[in-house]
Amino acid sequence: MMRHRFTLLLAGTALIAAVAGGGCGNGSNQTKTTNSKPAVRQNYAVAIKNFAFHPANLTVGAKSRVTWTNNDQGPHTIVTTVFNSGMLGQSETYSYTFIKPGTYRYHCAIHPYMEGVIVVK
């Protein structure tokens, strides 16, 4: 009789543990990340129009992606000490994800008077 109660107690405990999620294995609420790139925190847009960057000054958080879109008919570039977009034709875009905090000054190499600043917090 005692052995029978002990077996029922063990079976009941195992059942409760399984229902409560305490069982073995990989539960469906667990996520395994295999991508080594950091997740993007937020997306921002900068328009290139009328030979200017809009907005010219932008403050973002680390891991934020900024996408520039050339809305002018002529070509433009986005150049910093960290990256160079290459030439962007009309309606073309360039994106960069800012990881490290700091101030990133940029300009258009074709039109050096076109300047902007990204501040990463």
C-alpha positions as CSV (number, residue, x, y, z in Angstrom):
1,M,0.0,0.0,0.0
2,M,2.8,2.4,0.9
3,R,4.7,1.6,-2.3
4,H,1.5,2.3,-4.4
5,R,1.0,5.7,-2.7
6,F,4.7,6.6,-3.4
7,T,4.3,5.7,-7.1
8,L,1.2,7.8,-7.4
9,L,3.0,10.7,-5.6
10,L,5.9,10.5,-8.1
11,A,3.5,10.3,-11.1
12,G,1.5,13.2,-9.8
13,T,4.6,15.3,-9.2
14,A,5.9,14.5,-12.8
15,L,2.5,15.5,-14.2
16,I,2.4,18.8,-12.3
17,A,6.0,19.6,-13.4
18,A,5.2,18.9,-17.1
19,V,2.0,21.0,-17.1
20,A,3.8,23.9,-15.3
21,G,6.5,23.9,-17.9
22,G,9.2,22.4,-15.7
23,G,9.7,19.4,-18.0
24,C,12.8,18.8,-20.0
25,G,13.4,20.0,-23.5
26,N,13.3,23.3,-25.3
27,G,9.9,25.0,-24.6
28,S,8.2,26.9,-27.3
29,N,8.6,30.2,-25.4
30,Q,12.4,30.0,-25.7
31,T,14.2,31.7,-28.7
32,K,17.6,30.8,-29.9
33,T,19.4,33.5,-31.8
34,T,21.9,32.4,-34.4
35,N,22.4,35.7,-36.2
36,S,25.6,37.4,-35.1
37,K,24.4,40.9,-36.2
38,P,22.8,43.0,-33.5
39,A,19.1,43.5,-33.6
40,V,18.1,46.9,-35.0
41,R,16.7,49.1,-32.3
42,Q,14.8,51.6,-34.5
43,N,14.7,52.8,-38.1
44,Y,15.1,56.4,-39.1
45,A,14.8,58.1,-42.5
46,V,16.8,61.0,-44.0
47,A,15.5,62.5,-47.3
48,I,17.9,64.0,-49.8
49,K,16.0,66.8,-51.6
50,N,16.7,70.2,-53.0
51,F,20.4,69.5,-52.4
52,A,20.1,69.1,-48.6
53,F,19.7,66.4,-46.0
54,H,16.3,66.4,-44.2
55,P,16.7,66.3,-41.3
56,A,20.3,67.6,-41.3
57,N,20.7,66.7,-37.6
58,L,19.4,63.5,-36.1
59,T,19.8,61.9,-32.7
60,V,19.3,58.1,-32.5
61,G,20.0,55.3,-30.0
62,A,22.7,52.8,-30.5
63,K,21.8,49.9,-32.9
64,S,19.5,52.2,-34.9
65,R,19.4,52.1,-38.7
66,V,19.4,55.3,-40.7
67,T,18.2,55.1,-44.3
68,W,19.0,58.0,-46.7
69,T,16.8,58.3,-49.9
70,N,17.9,60.4,-52.8
71,N,14.8,62.4,-53.9
72,D,16.7,64.7,-56.2
73,Q,17.2,64.1,-59.9
74,G,21.0,64.3,-59.6
75,P,23.3,61.9,-57.9
76,H,24.5,62.3,-54.3
77,T,26.7,60.4,-51.8
78,I,26.8,60.0,-48.0
79,V,30.4,60.1,-46.7
80,T,31.7,59.8,-43.2
81,T,35.0,58.6,-41.7
82,V,33.2,55.3,-41.1
83,F,31.3,54.6,-44.4
84,N,30.9,55.8,-47.9
85,S,27.6,55.1,-49.6
86,G,28.9,55.4,-53.2
87,M,26.9,57.3,-55.7
88,L,23.1,57.2,-55.2
89,G,20.9,58.0,-58.2
90,Q,17.3,59.3,-58.1
91,S,15.1,57.2,-55.7
92,E,18.1,55.0,-54.6
93,T,18.7,54.4,-50.9
94,Y,21.6,53.7,-48.5
95,S,21.2,52.3,-45.0
96,Y,23.7,52.2,-42.1
97,T,23.2,50.7,-38.6
98,F,25.0,52.8,-35.9
99,I,26.4,50.6,-33.2
100,K,28.8,52.8,-31.2
101,P,27.7,56.0,-29.5
102,G,29.3,59.2,-30.9
103,T,28.9,62.0,-33.3
104,Y,29.0,61.2,-37.0
105,R,29.4,64.1,-39.4
106,Y,28.6,63.4,-43.0
107,H,28.5,65.2,-46.3
108,C,27.9,64.6,-50.0
109,A,31.2,64.2,-51.8
110,I,29.7,65.6,-55.1
111,H,28.2,68.7,-53.3
112,P,30.4,69.3,-50.2
113,Y,28.1,72.1,-48.9
114,M,25.5,69.4,-48.2
115,E,26.2,68.4,-44.6
116,G,24.5,66.5,-41.8
117,V,25.1,65.1,-38.3
118,I,24.0,61.8,-36.7
119,V,24.4,61.7,-32.9
120,V,24.2,58.2,-31.5
121,K,23.4,58.0,-27.7
